[in-house]
Amino acid sequence: QVQLVESGGGLVQAGGSLRLSCAASGRTVSTYGMGWFRMVPGKEREFVAAIDWRRSTYYTDSVKGRFTISRDNAKNTVYLQMNSLRPQDTAVYYCAANRARVSSSWSETEYWGQGTQVTVSS
């Protein structure tokens, strides 16, 4: 089993930055596909970014050029650097993990964390 714990969320003004962290435990996730999703009340969970074991990265169009996903295998941790934040980025952000692949579909997620709230004020 893999346990994921997100941190780094908070309140920031539009144009500001935050860095989310996702610390994994239970197993080494260096060969796992790791990702971030977000959810706003009343809407479906949305894919944000993913990184595979070769460090290839994938982003939804609305965050390209603003968000960067990375991984530190020595720390068993994945990060999401979020710059130029907008009010529409406000959501609960969830870390996700899949064995050996990445997926932009939440229904294929094998492990996930409890989420961290990001609020961007205008």
Disulfide bonds with the S-S distance in Angstrom:
Cys22-Cys95 2.04
